[in-house]
Structure formats: structure tokens, C-alpha cells
């Protein structure tokens, strides 16, 4: 990978890694009396490792000019591996958290293993670690192919990928050490937030620069979704994390907002993180890999454009449905509720577009587990967006809010939609990136598929049951007008469902582990002999060497 | 600084907010169904399926 960089690029990389190391050292020294010191140390170690890797190959020969006639895929390959490592980590912590809720002693009396620290480690691990790396890797693949242009340089993709993973590492290690700004899905503190801004602007610039080099006159719709994801996440992240640190030597910062404004800003961020990180980005993935794998064009290109603008402009207003029955003005709640209901239209347009693309190719869905991953993802996308619109209605929310129904809903989206479409995309992308005919084992893809489906179903049904029972127990009154059940009674009623949920999570993690093994074995396999490559690529004419 | 009270915000949302979203929807529909765009959308659909895996120069 480093041998593919030119000498100048290696030097630039060395300077950048050096700057990061210095920044980490400064942070570590300023925060030496605070837990911040350890975060500085982590940055130093990370920067130093990158520097060592570069120094070891600094005088390697210049790469061949012929590389410019190919797409630049090294960072994508690295990103795929990182995606699977984060999947294992994030889902393992998720399983632990699920088990912890059923068996509270699993916290082992250790502060770092308490629920409040493990839970953000799970959400950050799966959303930002697994989801984010998958988005970066696939977006760099899709933008190059649909623009028919190579990435503009070989340094910035590495800066984005490694910088982003440094952010994820800072976040997760920080949680274990007790650092959090207590904003859901935005837990990292000021220094990590600032670093992510730099990385994200570089990502945005990289994407725009690649699009600017495009040879295709029209920008394919998947890129629109990826662009919306990058742009809006930047805006959300910057606004929601506006904060003033106690000092440059302290990990703690105080938000620029307070009270209900803070809550509204947080849920404007939180819901749009779902909308643009977990939806728009993955829709971009779907609009490329699903037609690619099915070998059929998207059912309606126009519909994909209409749903794009519908989703981008309506999601922005939906966040206040997280704050029903709070101090937030009633009309703002109603606004959020209304937009959430209308959102069903563009959401179902996308889901229908995906399923109609497969209409006529059901035999492929039957035979190909990879395509089936994407089909199930589209179904769950349709289901969870319907459920989301429904839960956003104030009267429904009065039953569901604070219960496990919300948790079930989130996981129908996260497991059923986000993870399934990602696995479908990765199983399409991995053989292509390492020039293999197919995955190492199709049987293992099947195994993964069924583990994932069974795990998701167990999880979601357990949480539906548990959430609705919980909601009903909390609002049942007796003849004298007081609550029939105490809180602890509702907790006892949840126990079997929490055990079931843990089992569902175990299935899902097992599937991901099988998938990781399969991907690593695909990578380790010898490259396909040239003679068989033509058949593998599906072209009916033999390829000639050097073509 | 002018005080933006609750009523002002509601009035803004109910008038300009509404107009802006309606204008936007019309704009998107016009763009999507503009006859001149038909060809480029028809082509865009197919570029994904192209097996060629090299940048154009």
C-alpha cells in the first residue's frame, strides 16, 4: 500500500502524521493532570505508528505510471478490513450490554464496564466504526466508478480513513475512561469533535474533487446520497458540538446551548444522524450495489431523484418528534410529527424502487445470498420507516417513548436495514477489490445471511413485546386511581425478553464473525489466474494480458 | 436585538416555510420530468451495469 505512494506523497504523509503526533503530545502535556492526558498519548502512539510505517518504506522505488490508468482502491481495501474489525468490536460490546441488562452482575464491579460507558462504546462502535468505515470505503468505490475518474490524489483518502478511525478510537477509549458530553450519538468531547471536523472537511473536498474530475456528464444518483450524507453530517456535527472547554488541559467542555434549546439541537442532530448517516449514505450504497449485483438497472431513475429530494428536505424537520410531551413548544412537536408522517412517502418510494428492481430477478434473489441481504435490507427499510412514522405520532409516542419499543425500532433499522445492506455491498465489493471470482465460500455467506435474519427477528420481536408490555404497565391504573404496577414489577416482566434479545444479538454477532472470516479468507486466496479472470468478470471474450 | 417571539416563529413557519417547501417540490418535479433530461437519466441508469473497470482518460 505504501509502495503505491510516490516519494512526495510519502513525505507529505510523514509531515501530516508528524503534525498529528505533535498535536497529541501538546494535548497530552496540557492535560497531564486530567484523563485527557491518556487521550493525548493515544494520538501520539497512533501518529507514531503511521510515521514508522511510512519511514520503513520511505525510499521504496517510485510506483509505476500505469497506476494512473486504474482506479485507486488501496484505501477501499483497507477500509473493508477496518469495517469488519469494528463490526466485531461494536457488536460484541452490544451483546455484552444486552447481557448486562439481563444479568446485571456482568458489570464485574468495574467502573469502565458499567452500562453508561459500555452503551456508547457499542453505539459508536457499530454506527461510526462499522457504518462509517463502510460508508467511506464504498463511497470512494462508487464515486470513482460512476464518475469514471480516479481519486485526485493518494494522500487525502488515507488522511480521511485513518483520521476518521483515530476519531473513533478516541471516542471509544474516552468512554471507557469516563469521558462523555452526554449527547446521544455525539458523546465525544471537544478535542475529538474538532479533529473530526478537519477529517470531515477533507472527506468532503476529496469527494467534490473526484466528482469535478468526472468523465460522465451526469452525476449518478448514488453520489447525491453520499454527498448529502457528507455535507449534512458536517453541518450537524459542527452545530450540535458547539461547546467551550473548561481549559485546554481538560477533557470537559460545556455546551453552547442549554435547556430546551439544547434538547432541540441535540435531537435535530440525533434524528438527522439517523437520516443522513444511517439512511442517506446507505441509500447511496443501495442505489449502486443492488442494481450492480442484480445486473438490472434501477426500476425508476426518476423516482430515485424525487425520493432523494423528499428525504433530504423533510428529514431536517422531523427531529422534534423525539421531544413529545416535553417543554418544547407544542407546535414544534406537531411540526416534527407531521414531517415524520409525510416522510413515509419518499422512504417507501426508495424501498419500492429497490424491490421493483428485483422484480423479474427473484430467481437470483433465491440463489444468491448476497442479493438476498440487499432484498431483506430494502424490506426492513420499508418496515422501519413505516414504524418510525407511526411512532412519531404523539399519541403513539405516549405509549412507546422510554420503552424498549424504541430500542426495537432502532435495531429493525440498524440490523435489518443498515447492516444487511452493508453486508450485501461488502460481499459484492470484496471479490471485485481483490480480483477474485467470488467470495471464499458461498455457503458461509448463506450461514451469515440466516444468522443475521434470525438474530434480527428474535431481537425485534423481543423488543416489540417487551416495549408494549412496559408501556402498558406504566399506564395501567387501578380503581383508586393509582398505578397498578410498580416500576420494579415492569422490570421483572422484561427479564425473559432481555434474555431473548441477548440471544438475537448472539446470532447477529456470530453471523458477522462468519462474514469476517469469509472476507479474510477471500483476501488470503491466491489471485485468480488470468485465463479464468474473463469468466469471473462475466465477460464472454477472453482478456488479453495488459488490457 | 429584535425579540423573536413564539407567534413570529409560528407565522414564519406557516407562511414562508410552507411556500419554500411547495416551491422546492415543484422545482424537483420539473427537473425530474423535464423532457430534455430524459436521455441523461436513461443513460445514468445503465452506467452502473458497465463491466469496464478503468477510469476514462
Interface residues (C-beta under 8 A of the other chain):
Chain A: X69 X70 X71 X144 X145 X146 X148 X149 X150 X215 X216 X217 X218 X220 X221 X222 X288 X291 X292 X295 X296 X297 X298 X301 X302 X305 X306 X309 X310 X313 X329 X331 X335 X432 X537 X538 X539
Chain B: X6 X10 X13 X21 X24 X25 X28 X29 X31 X32 X33 X40 X41 X42 X43 X44 X45 X46 X47 X48 X49 X51 X53 X54 X55 X56 X57
